[in-house]
C-alpha cells in the first residue's frame, strides 16, 4: 500500500457464527483469516467457546454460557463477564479493529452495535465484513439502499468496509481513516473510573 499511511493494528476482534454454516467455504475462510492474522502478528479477540466458526487466543464470554459447558472450552485465554453488553464493551476496549464473518442475529447485532458506536464517536476503529461467496451481498445492498433513502449518510456508510479475501480486508482496515460526523463529534463520552475498566456510555452534554 505504497503512499498510504497504515493504521497500527495489534488486536482484531472477530464476530462469527456459533454454527459452521452450510458452505464449507465459511469454515475455510475462518481458518485462513486466522493464518493471515498470525502472519501479520495480529492477536485475535473473539466471543469465547469453540462452537462453529469461533476460534482462539482471547475469548470474552458471559458467565451464563459457561454453565453446563454450553459453548465448549474457550481456546486460549478466557475472560468471563456478567452480561452480553459488558462483553461487547470489553471487546471494543481491547481491540483495534473488527471483522464480521458469516453468522446469524448475534453476529449482526455485534457488527451493527460497533458501527452505531463509531457513528456516535464512541470509538474510531475500523469495521469490516469478510464477504465470503457473496454472503453479505444482501446486507451491503440494504445498507446502500438506506443511504439512497437518506436514513444513513454517505459519511456514515464509509464506516462499514467489505472485502472478499482476508488479506484485502486487513489492508483496508489498516488504511481506514475515520471521518466523524461534525455534529456527532461534539458528543462527549467519558470513560468510567471503575477499577474494572468498563466504558461509561453516559452522554455528557
C-alpha positions as CSV (number, residue, x, y, z in Angstrom):
1,X,0.0,0.0,0.0
2,X,2.6,2.5,-1.2
3,X,1.7,6.1,-0.4
4,X,-0.9,5.2,2.1
5,X,-0.3,5.7,5.8
6,X,-1.1,2.4,7.7
7,X,-3.0,2.2,10.9
8,X,-1.2,0.1,13.6
9,X,-3.4,-2.8,14.4
10,X,-2.3,-5.2,17.2
11,X,-5.6,-6.9,18.0
12,X,-8.7,-7.6,15.8
13,X,-12.0,-8.7,17.3
14,X,-13.8,-11.2,15.1
15,X,-17.5,-11.7,15.2
16,X,-18.7,-15.0,13.8
17,X,-21.5,-17.6,13.9
18,X,-21.9,-20.2,16.6
19,X,-22.8,-22.6,13.8
20,X,-20.4,-23.5,10.9
21,X,-22.9,-22.7,8.2
22,X,-23.9,-24.6,5.1
23,X,-20.9,-23.8,2.9
24,X,-17.6,-25.3,3.9
25,X,-16.0,-22.1,2.4
26,X,-17.1,-20.3,5.5
27,X,-15.0,-22.5,7.8
28,X,-12.1,-22.5,5.4
29,X,-12.2,-18.7,5.3
30,X,-12.2,-18.5,9.1
31,X,-9.1,-20.7,9.3
32,X,-7.4,-18.6,6.6
33,X,-8.2,-15.4,8.4
34,X,-6.5,-16.9,11.5
35,X,-3.5,-17.7,9.4
36,X,-3.4,-14.1,8.0
37,X,-3.6,-12.6,11.4
38,X,-0.9,-14.9,12.7
39,X,1.5,-14.0,9.8
40,X,0.9,-10.3,10.5
41,X,1.4,-10.8,14.2
42,X,-2.1,-9.6,15.0
43,X,-3.8,-11.0,18.1
44,X,-7.4,-12.3,17.9
45,X,-10.2,-11.4,20.2
46,X,-13.5,-13.3,20.0
47,X,-16.6,-14.3,21.9
48,X,-15.3,-17.4,23.6
49,X,-16.2,-21.1,23.3
50,X,-15.4,-23.3,20.4
51,X,-18.6,-23.7,18.6
52,X,-19.0,-23.1,14.8
53,X,-16.5,-20.6,13.4
54,X,-15.4,-19.2,16.8
55,X,-11.7,-19.7,17.4
56,X,-8.8,-18.9,19.6
57,X,-6.4,-16.6,21.6
58,X,-8.6,-14.3,23.8
59,X,-12.2,-15.2,24.4
60,X,-14.6,-12.9,26.2
61,X,-17.6,-14.9,27.3
62,X,-20.7,-14.2,29.5
63,X,-20.7,-16.5,32.6
64,X,-24.1,-17.8,31.6
65,X,-22.5,-19.5,28.5
66,X,-20.1,-21.5,30.7
67,X,-22.9,-23.2,32.7
68,X,-23.1,-26.9,31.7
69,X,-20.3,-26.2,29.2
70,X,-22.8,-24.7,26.8
71,X,-20.4,-23.5,24.2
72,X,-17.4,-25.6,25.0
73,X,-14.0,-24.8,26.4
74,X,-12.5,-21.5,25.2
75,X,-9.3,-21.8,23.2
76,X,-6.6,-19.5,24.6
77,X,-7.1,-17.0,27.4
78,X,-10.6,-16.5,28.7
79,X,-12.3,-13.5,30.4
80,X,-15.7,-14.1,32.0
81,X,-18.1,-11.2,32.1
82,X,-21.6,-10.9,33.6
83,X,-23.6,-9.7,30.6
84,X,-23.7,-9.6,26.8
85,X,-23.4,-5.8,26.8
86,X,-20.3,-6.0,29.1
87,X,-18.8,-8.5,26.7
88,X,-19.3,-6.2,23.7
89,X,-17.9,-3.2,25.6
90,X,-14.8,-5.1,26.6
91,X,-14.3,-6.3,23.0
92,X,-14.4,-2.7,21.9
93,X,-11.9,-1.6,24.5
94,X,-9.4,-4.4,23.9
95,X,-9.5,-4.4,20.1
96,X,-8.0,-2.1,17.4
97,X,-10.4,-3.2,14.6
98,X,-13.4,-5.5,14.0
99,X,-14.2,-8.2,11.4
100,X,-17.5,-9.9,10.9
101,X,-17.5,-13.4,9.4
102,X,-20.8,-15.1,8.2
103,X,-23.2,-15.5,11.1
104,X,-26.7,-15.0,12.4
105,X,-28.5,-12.5,14.5
106,X,-25.8,-12.4,17.2
107,X,-23.1,-11.6,14.7
108,X,-25.2,-8.9,13.0
109,X,-26.1,-7.4,16.4
110,X,-22.4,-7.1,17.3
111,X,-21.5,-5.7,13.9
112,X,-24.1,-3.0,13.9
113,X,-23.5,-2.1,17.5
114,X,-19.9,-1.4,16.7
115,X,-21.0,0.6,13.6
116,X,-23.5,2.6,15.7
117,X,-20.9,3.3,18.3
118,X,-18.5,4.5,15.7
119,X,-21.2,6.8,14.2
120,X,-21.7,8.2,17.7
121,X,-18.0,8.8,18.0
122,X,-17.7,6.4,20.9
123,X,-14.8,4.8,19.1
124,X,-12.9,5.4,15.8
125,X,-11.8,1.9,15.0
126,X,-12.3,0.3,11.5
127,X,-15.0,-2.3,11.0
128,X,-15.3,-4.7,8.1
129,X,-17.1,-7.8,6.8
130,X,-15.4,-10.7,5.1
131,X,-17.8,-11.2,2.2
132,X,-17.2,-14.9,1.5
133,X,-19.1,-16.2,-1.6
134,X,-21.3,-13.2,-1.5
135,X,-22.7,-13.9,1.9
136,X,-23.0,-10.2,2.8
137,X,-24.2,-9.0,-0.6
138,X,-27.8,-8.6,0.5
139,X,-26.7,-6.8,3.7
140,X,-24.5,-4.4,1.8
141,X,-27.2,-3.8,-0.8
142,X,-29.7,-3.0,2.1
143,X,-27.2,-0.5,3.6
144,X,-26.7,1.2,0.3
145,X,-30.5,1.3,-0.1
146,X,-30.7,3.0,3.3
147,X,-28.2,5.6,2.1
148,X,-30.3,6.3,-1.0
149,X,-33.4,6.7,1.2
150,X,-31.4,9.2,3.4
151,X,-31.6,7.1,6.6
152,X,-27.8,6.6,6.5
153,X,-25.5,9.4,5.5
154,X,-22.7,8.8,2.9
155,X,-20.2,9.7,5.6
156,X,-21.6,7.0,7.9
157,X,-21.7,4.5,5.1
158,X,-17.9,4.7,4.9
159,X,-17.7,3.1,8.4
160,X,-18.6,-0.3,7.0
161,X,-15.7,-1.8,5.0
162,X,-16.0,-5.0,2.9
163,X,-13.7,-7.3,1.1
164,X,-13.7,-10.9,-0.4
165,X,-10.3,-12.0,1.0
166,X,-8.7,-11.8,4.4
167,X,-5.6,-10.0,3.2
168,X,-7.6,-7.4,1.3
169,X,-9.8,-6.8,4.3
170,X,-6.9,-6.4,6.7
171,X,-5.2,-4.0,4.3
172,X,-8.4,-1.9,4.1
173,X,-8.7,-1.9,7.9
174,X,-5.2,-0.6,8.2
175,X,-5.8,2.1,5.6
176,X,-9.1,3.2,7.1
177,X,-9.4,6.9,8.1
178,X,-12.2,7.8,10.4
179,X,-14.4,10.7,9.4
180,X,-16.5,11.8,12.3
181,X,-19.8,13.5,11.7
182,X,-19.3,17.2,12.6
183,X,-22.4,17.3,14.8
184,X,-22.0,13.9,16.5
185,X,-18.3,14.5,17.1
186,X,-19.4,17.1,19.7
187,X,-20.8,14.4,21.9
188,X,-18.6,13.7,24.9
189,X,-18.3,10.1,26.2
190,X,-16.3,9.9,29.4
191,X,-14.6,6.6,30.5
192,X,-15.6,5.2,33.8
193,X,-13.3,5.5,36.8
194,X,-14.2,1.9,37.8
195,X,-11.3,-0.4,38.6
196,X,-13.0,-2.9,36.2
197,X,-12.1,-0.5,33.3
198,X,-15.6,-0.6,31.9
199,X,-16.7,2.1,29.5
200,X,-19.3,4.5,30.8
201,X,-21.6,5.2,27.9
202,X,-23.4,8.0,29.7
203,X,-23.8,11.0,27.4
204,X,-22.2,14.2,28.7
205,X,-23.9,17.3,27.3
